[in-house]
Each structure stands twice: as C-alpha cells, then as structure tokens.
C-alpha cells in the first residue's frame, strides 16, 4: 500500500480530537519538538516491536500484520505506555504496578526509590501502608516511637511530585490502608483537604468481617501489624459513617472489598492482595505489574447485532499481543520483571461499551443493557482463556502455575481480563471510556480565539438526523442543560437510550458494575458511580452496601461538584445591605463580614504563568468577591498583567456586591475576552458554572487546554486533549 493511500486511510479513521491527542502525547518527536510520526508509523512501530517476540515462529509475519491491523483500525488499543514506548530506547510498556511497603526504614525508602523509577518510565503505583506500625507505637531499634503510615505517605507523595514522569504521564499512586489498622480514622480523613496528598488516590481496604459488624452495629478489633496483636476496637457503623461522610464530601476515600478480591486471587500460593493500581482495576501482588489493552466494542455491531465471530478473532490476537508485551518489556526494576514473568498477568479490557449499546438500541441503565453487556464480557473472557490455554501449549504455562494448587487448566496467563480507564486511548478511538456511559452527547468546545462550537456525539447526530429531530436549537439546549432528558423534540425511547452518566441512577451504575464484575472480569473494574450534587450521605451508604452485596471489588463514588478546589476558611455569612442612590436608581450594596468562605482556583495563562483566583461567597454560596494573585508579583514582565487582572477583579467584585444580574456580568466578560486563557474568559466560565448550579469552577478546567475536566473511571480527565490527573 502506498504512503499516500495509507495516510488517507488514517485521516478517515482519526478525528481531529484524536490527532490532537496523538500529537500532544504519543507521536515521537525530535529534539526540537518536531513530529517524527503519524498514525500509520506509530502503529507500525508498536506492532513490529511487540511481534518481535515471535520472530522465530512460523506465523511471525502473519501475527505482525494482525497486530498492526488491529491497532490501526482502532479495534484494539494497548495502554498508553505501550503506545508511547514500544520500539523506543525506553521500552517500558506496563501501565501499573504494586510495590510493597515493609515496616522498616530500609523497606520504606526502598519502596520510595522503586516508585520513583516506575514513575520515571511512565507507570502508576499502588501501595498498601497496612504493614506499617501505627503512630506513636514503640520502635525497639531506636527506643523511639513510630510516626505512622500517613507521615510516610506524605514522603511518597513528595517524591512523586518531584518526578512527574517527564511531562508525558504524571505520577499517580493508590494508597491503601486496611480498615482494621489502628490509624484508620486519620487515613479516612487525610484527603478532606484536597491540597494534601495530591498525587494519591486513597482507598480503605474493607473486610467481610467489618461489613458484618456494620450491619449489626458492632465493635471490631484494631490490630497492630507489627505483632498482630489487638490494640483497640471501634464501632464499625461509626467508622463506616466516617467513610461515607468523606466520600460524600469529595469522593475520597474510595473502598476496596479486600476479601472479594482475594477470593478470586488466581495464585493464592504466592500471597494475598493488599493493594491495587491507581485507578483500582488491578489487584496485584507485591512487585506485580499488569499490561493492559482494550477492545473497542463500538466496532463490533453490524446491522443491530454484535459480530461475535469478528470479536472472537480480535480477542485472540489481543491476548497474544498482551502476552508478547511481557516478553519485550523493559521493566524498571528486576523484582518487577521476576514477579511479572512468574504470573504473566494481562488485562484485556473494553472501551466503547456505551457505543455498542446505543447501536443495539439498548439503554445503559436497564436490565436489557446489562444483559447484552454481560453477554459480551463473558464471551471475551471465554475466548481469552481458550487462547491462553493454546498459548500455554506452544510456549508453556505461567511459571507459578501449579495444578495441585490452581483449580483451572494450564494457561499462559494467571489473569486475563479487567476493565481499566481508557481516557486518552478512547479519545483516539472516538468512543466512550471503558464501561462508562458517555458523560455528555453535546459539549461546548472553546477554541483559542475565544469562539465556541458544539461537539456532537456521532451516534446522537446520526440518529437525530435520521429520525428528523436534529437542529442547532436542540443541540444548544442539550449542551446548556447537559442532558437529553426532558426535551420534547427527542422521542422518549431515544431520550432513554442517550441518557448519560448523570442521568443514570447510582443503582443502575452499580448494577452494571456488579454484573460485569461477576461475569467475565478476572481482576477488577475502574468505574465511577455518579451521584447528583443533591445526593445525600444515605445515597452514598446505599451505593456502598449495594456494591458489596453485588460482588464488586471496589467502588468510587463521585457526587457532582464535590471536588471543587478546597475551601480556605469558613466564617459567618451575615452580610448587611446598604442602599445607594445613583442617577440610575436604587442599588443595594452587600456589606460583607470580616470572614467569608472562599475557594482558590489555580490556572495558567497563555504563556504558562501560574495564577490563583480566589472567590469569596456570601449567603446561599453566591459569589461576592473575586481576587487574582500572581505568585511572583515582583516579576517585571508580570507587573502590567497583575495590575490589569487586579483591576478587572475589583470591578467584577463591585458588580457582584451591587447585585447586578450575573448573566449581565458574564455577558460583558465574554465581550471583552480575546483568548480562552485570559482573565475575562476564565471569570466568565467560573460564573457560568455557579449559575448552572454546579459550582465546578476552575476545578473543571483542564490545566493544559481550554477544555473541562469530568470525573470518570475514578479520575478527573479532559475529553478534549486527553489530560488525566491519574496518568
């Protein structure tokens, strides 16, 4: 195939967003930042590197082309490190790792060092701090007292902040503590302030015994891990209430159901699961890694039916690809290499599940949608195991396999399937992430000259045009409200099919996760249980209880708007009103108390300078004052800009205190905006979020582009440029 023809095919396959993501994050570049690749050459680089493992086998050329076609057609995409690093000098292809944290200074700082090496090569790490003795317990070797898990977690966090993975992938960690650790209450509250442990997701490892005690309102034992002695007890219901309080507050900590995970541990003879990777879909033993890839289910619907024959062929090729990745991988430390090759775990996942359901005409949230999804994941698992057994006959079973201890046939890989986050790779494939529903079907995109245009989901546009309800006016309404529900122009059946993440009830989210977990997923699932901003703490409780009963291995609950930037301080909101007569009539100016609640938002201007915007709130959490602060006001090149921003903020604050309608303030800000990264545009965006009742503000703004962040798959991600806070 000629180069021009190949390039034309790429252009047909990839959306503008996909090309943007690839150019920013995946295509190789020279020392001056010039791109050395396009989609065709990237796919060839990855396929050739991974196929090299089979260069001495008779089917080498055929498998090499199958790898290329599968990736190039967007039927399957491997995880980001593989796309970035395969065929390069770095050669680290794994997405996630779990590292042990032993109860000694040597063990702790060895783990910090190993984590830094992992982050440097683009991986994420999970740590259990459950082996560390509690705060203030005796340390015999020094005659002193222990500082506890949280103090050391802060050191891990600082080390991650320093590395930042060279700009391509940010450092990301999962921190886990068992619910029966004596320091559990401090751990539960550790991320109440979202400015702390910013490079960690925290999850509590919950046991069946604890959940039984919750149900009976009983006490349970706290155990010192240094000697396994009971040192105290707590009321389980009260501890569970605290977890719920903080999860309702900002989504952390999450919960991991440890016993459920260990019941499906494929190699219990090697140890028990203690922790997961950063987004929770991979329970791994210490020093294990996992190599991930996802099949785009949206590619396998033909005339309203799933093409299982073609899907089965892709599964077989994908399993072979991921198994090969283990052998051509350059692991960051030898312990990881040894353990990974001992169990040869892979994580074959999915993306575009919502695309599949839409094409099948099935709603995500009802029983029919779950049944169809389960049928597909079960089929994938069966085909994956069949392929792994065949590979074991050719290449040998994973070395830790023992027919006396493992009650399954000899296969090449100890674990086969998971459902992982696919934030950026699903953007390349132009499909919904993982097993998540779409977050929206019409989004407003902001471009650099201040203009805005609507991004419309390809399935929604096709259906709307075919059914005759497509119009610009409707798209604007859907973009403004964030939902297709309640718009009379849209037939009821299509409103149901195109319900998005916020329209689907928490119970429906959890029932989907539970159904998938127990029908075809070896490891775990990265998924967000979306709750409306109005959700109560009881809603969070019911979500956790239902997830536990349905066999989920972990849950992340996110209440809309709950991860806004941290409140600086809270005080009285007893404003006073004063009336002022002007030539224009009577205005009421709010007199503000000495202390107001506030939020701080961090952003960057067009030149990459960091700016802080602080918003103070009056009664009913209405914005009353805004301030802009440059961290380095003494810089000569920022003097004029700092003065301009300060003046703008003073004028906006004055307008707010005189109760000028916020939409009028926004209108003026929009008119004076010249760039989506300038202050008027940012302030306008912030005030719009308050008018919409989301109060997301700049916490929903991507730090790398003018796009908005959404919370899905357990992490904040940008669906415009591919930025992810977790990877």
Secondary structure, 3 states (H helix, E strand, C coil): CCHHHHHHHHHHHCCHHHHHHHHHHCCCECCCCCECCCHHHHHHHHHHHHHHHHCCCCCHHHHHHHHHHHHHCCCEEECHHHHHHCCCCCCCCCCEEEECCCCCHHHHHHHHHHHHHHHHCCCEEEEECCCCCCCCCEECCCCEECCCHHHHHHHHHHHHHHHHHHHCCCCCEEEEEECCCCCHHHHHHCCCCCCCCCCEEEEEEECHHHHHHHHCCCEEEEEECCCCEEEEEEEHHHHHHHHHHHHHHHCCCEEEEHHHHHHCCCCHHHCCCCEECCCCCCEECCCCEEEEEEEEHHHCEECCEECHHHHHHHHHHHHHHHHHHHHHCCCCCHHHHHHHHHHCCEEEEEECHHHHHHHHCCCCCCHHHHHHHHHHHHHHHHHHHHHHHHHHHHHCCCCCCCCCCCCCCCCCCCCCECECCCHHHHHHHCCCCCCCCCCCCEEEEECCCCCEEEEECHHHHHHHHHHCCCCHHHHHHHHHHCCCCCCCCCCHHHHHHCCCCCCCCHHHHHHHHHHHHCCCCCCCECCEEEECCCCCHHHHHHHHHHHHHCCCCEEEEEECCCCCCCECCCCCCCCEEEEEEECCEEEEEEECCCCCEEEEEEEECCCCCEEEEEEEECHHHCEEEEEEEECCCCCHHHHHHHHHHHHHHHHHHHHHHCCCCHHHHHHHHHHCCCCCCCHHHHHHHHHHHHHCCCCCHHHHECCCCCCEEEEECCEEEECCCCCECCC
